[in-house]
Structure formats: C-alpha cells, structure tokens
Amino acid sequence: MALKSTIFKADVQISNMDANYYATHSLTLAQHPSETEERLMLRLLAFMLHASERLEFGKGLGNEEEAALWEKDLTDHVTLWIEVGTPDEKRVRKACHRADRVIIYAYGSRAVPVWWQQNQKDLERFDNLSVFGVSKAFSDQLAAMCERTMQLQCTIQDGMAWVSNAKDTLQVELEQLK
C-alpha cells in the first residue's frame, strides 16, 4: 500500500522591497512521504525568496521532469527552475538547457561540501545557474517553524531576508557557492 502525502497549509505575507513585490499567498504544500520537514520548509523559503504571480510548486520528488519550484511564461517556457537539495549533474544540466535561470538551494551539512566538490567543475560552465548553500543551523531553525497550518511573514530588503512566525524571526543565511 502506497503512503500518502501529508498536506500543509501556509499563509505567507511577502514584502520584497528589492523587487517591489508585496503579496499574500495561501499555499497548500504536499509533503512527499520521503520528504523531511527541513526540505519542505526550504521549498517554502525558496517560494518566498522568488515569489511572483507565476511561481508554482512542481512535482519535484515525484516527477523527474519537473522542478521543486518553477516559473513559466505565457508560452509555457520555463523562465525560472528551482531545485532544493543536491541534484545530480545530469538533472542540473537538463534544467539549465530548459530554463532561462536555474537556482539550487543545497542543504545537508555533510552532503553539500562533498556534492559541490564533485560537481563544481561540471556546473561552472552554466552561466544561468546559481548555487546557494544552506547551513544546518539555519535549516534546523526553519524546520522548527513547520506546522500543519502556518502563518509566516517574509521581508526582503537590501539583499537581506527575514522569515518570521508568531514566535520567532530568522535572518535567512545562505552561502553563495556559484
């Protein structure tokens, strides 16, 4: 018998002063049975950092042909492809050829340095690729905010970002690898 996804609801208020984007999104996130709360929250963070009217969650784990998040234009062309984790080089290459811009949020304190060392040489050639490392301490704090029903605020100003709920405020900590 197949396990079912767990459903999370998130009301997210985004104030991105750098992009002049201000909106409230009511999101429904499906947590794949093999997905951790850490990964779920990093997908949600990626949404908040790149929010637009056209950004949507892909099937990601369940479908190799889709990103964790992506944005398409009116012709169905992929303008932004976002991955969360440490995807293999073949998947990244495919995304870079298919989308105008690709962003990877790599997490896992031990896995990221090894993954980056193994893939850096192959990934450096893609001009449309950005890679960010997420510290274990930050991703753990973000995962601690995970609830079945969430109300979050994200503020972005002068290249800095903060995520908060009723109890905590976290400053987003990312290391740009590429």
C-alpha positions as CSV (number, residue, x, y, z in Angstrom):
1,M,0.0,0.0,0.0
2,A,1.4,3.4,-1.0
3,L,1.9,6.1,1.6
4,K,0.0,9.3,1.0
5,S,1.4,12.8,1.1
6,T,0.9,15.0,4.2
7,I,-0.8,18.3,3.5
8,F,0.4,21.6,5.0
9,K,-1.3,25.0,4.7
10,A,0.7,28.2,4.7
11,D,-0.5,31.7,4.6
12,V,2.6,33.7,3.6
13,Q,2.9,37.5,3.6
14,I,5.7,38.7,1.4
15,S,7.2,42.1,1.4
16,N,10.0,42.2,-1.1
17,M,11.2,45.8,-1.1
18,D,14.1,45.0,-3.5
19,A,11.7,43.8,-6.2
20,N,8.7,45.9,-5.2
21,Y,6.6,42.8,-4.7
22,Y,4.0,42.8,-1.9
23,A,1.5,39.9,-1.7
24,T,-0.2,37.4,0.5
25,H,-0.2,33.8,-0.8
26,S,-2.4,31.0,0.6
27,L,-0.4,27.9,-0.2
28,T,-1.1,24.2,0.0
29,L,2.1,22.1,0.2
30,A,2.1,18.3,-0.2
31,Q,4.9,16.7,1.8
32,H,6.1,13.5,-0.1
33,P,6.3,10.5,2.3
34,S,10.1,10.5,1.8
35,E,10.5,14.3,2.3
36,T,11.6,15.8,5.6
37,E,10.2,18.9,7.2
38,E,13.5,20.5,6.6
39,R,13.2,20.1,2.8
40,L,9.5,21.1,2.9
41,M,10.4,24.4,4.7
42,L,13.3,25.0,2.3
43,R,10.9,24.7,-0.6
44,L,8.6,27.2,1.1
45,L,11.6,29.5,1.7
46,A,12.6,29.3,-2.0
47,F,9.0,30.3,-2.8
48,M,9.1,33.3,-0.5
49,L,12.5,34.5,-1.9
50,H,11.4,34.3,-5.5
51,A,7.6,34.9,-5.2
52,S,5.7,36.1,-8.2
53,E,2.3,35.6,-9.6
54,R,3.6,32.8,-11.9
55,L,5.9,30.9,-9.5
56,E,4.4,27.5,-8.6
57,F,5.5,24.2,-6.9
58,G,6.4,21.4,-9.2
59,K,6.0,17.7,-8.5
60,G,9.8,17.6,-7.8
61,L,10.4,14.4,-5.9
62,G,7.6,12.5,-7.7
63,N,8.5,13.7,-11.2
64,E,11.9,13.9,-12.8
65,E,10.6,16.3,-15.5
66,E,9.6,19.0,-13.0
67,A,11.5,21.3,-10.6
68,A,10.8,21.7,-6.9
69,L,9.5,25.2,-8.0
70,W,9.3,26.8,-11.4
71,E,8.0,29.8,-13.2
72,K,6.7,29.7,-16.7
73,D,5.8,32.5,-19.1
74,L,2.6,32.6,-21.1
75,T,4.1,30.3,-23.8
76,D,4.9,27.6,-21.2
77,H,8.6,28.4,-21.5
78,V,10.4,27.9,-18.1
79,T,11.9,31.2,-17.0
80,L,13.0,30.0,-13.5
81,W,13.8,26.5,-12.3
82,I,14.5,26.0,-8.6
83,E,15.9,22.8,-7.0
84,V,16.2,22.1,-3.3
85,G,18.9,19.6,-2.2
86,T,21.9,18.2,-4.0
87,P,20.6,17.1,-7.5
88,D,22.8,15.1,-9.8
89,E,24.7,16.9,-12.6
90,K,22.5,15.4,-15.3
91,R,19.4,16.9,-13.7
92,V,21.1,20.3,-13.4
93,R,22.3,20.2,-17.0
94,K,18.8,19.4,-18.2
95,A,17.4,22.3,-16.1
96,C,20.0,24.7,-17.4
97,H,19.2,23.8,-21.0
98,R,15.4,24.1,-20.4
99,A,15.2,27.2,-18.3
100,D,16.4,30.8,-18.6
101,R,17.6,30.8,-14.9
102,V,18.3,27.9,-12.5
103,I,18.8,28.2,-8.8
104,I,19.8,25.4,-6.4
105,Y,19.4,25.6,-2.6
106,A,21.7,22.9,-1.4
107,Y,21.4,21.7,2.2
108,G,22.7,19.0,4.4
109,S,25.8,19.9,6.5
110,R,27.9,16.9,5.3
111,A,26.5,16.4,1.9
112,V,26.8,19.9,0.4
113,P,30.7,20.2,0.5
114,V,31.1,16.7,-0.9
115,W,28.4,17.3,-3.6
116,W,29.9,20.7,-4.5
117,Q,33.4,19.3,-4.7
118,Q,32.2,16.5,-7.0
119,N,30.1,18.8,-9.3
120,Q,31.6,22.2,-9.2
121,K,33.8,21.7,-12.3
122,D,30.9,20.5,-14.4
123,L,28.5,23.1,-13.1
124,E,30.8,26.1,-13.5
125,R,30.1,26.2,-17.3
126,F,26.4,27.1,-16.9
127,D,26.1,30.9,-16.9
128,N,22.4,30.7,-16.0
129,L,23.0,28.7,-12.8
130,S,23.2,30.0,-9.2
131,V,24.0,27.7,-6.3
132,F,23.4,28.5,-2.6
133,G,24.5,26.5,0.4
134,V,22.1,26.5,3.4
135,S,23.7,26.0,6.8
136,K,22.5,23.1,9.0
137,A,21.8,25.5,11.9
138,F,19.6,27.7,9.8
139,S,17.7,24.9,8.1
140,D,17.1,23.3,11.5
141,Q,15.7,26.6,12.9
142,L,13.5,26.9,9.8
143,A,12.3,23.3,10.1
144,A,11.3,24.1,13.7
145,M,8.8,26.6,12.3
146,C,7.0,23.9,10.4
147,E,3.3,23.3,11.4
148,R,0.4,21.8,9.6
149,T,-1.1,25.3,9.4
150,M,1.4,28.1,9.3
151,Q,1.2,31.9,9.1
152,L,4.6,33.3,8.0
153,Q,5.9,36.7,7.0
154,C,8.9,37.2,4.7
155,T,10.6,40.6,4.4
156,I,13.3,41.2,1.9
157,Q,15.3,44.5,1.9
158,D,18.7,45.5,0.6
159,G,19.6,41.9,-0.2
160,M,18.7,40.6,3.3
161,A,15.7,38.4,4.1
162,W,13.9,37.5,7.3
163,V,11.2,34.9,7.9
164,S,9.0,35.1,11.0
165,N,6.0,33.5,12.6
166,A,4.2,34.4,15.8
167,K,7.1,33.2,18.0
168,D,10.4,33.6,16.0
169,T,12.2,35.7,13.5
170,L,15.1,34.2,11.4
171,Q,17.5,36.0,9.3
172,V,18.0,34.0,6.1
173,E,21.5,32.6,5.9
174,L,22.7,31.5,2.5
175,E,26.3,31.0,1.2
176,Q,26.6,31.7,-2.5
177,L,28.7,28.8,-4.0
178,K,28.2,29.9,-7.6
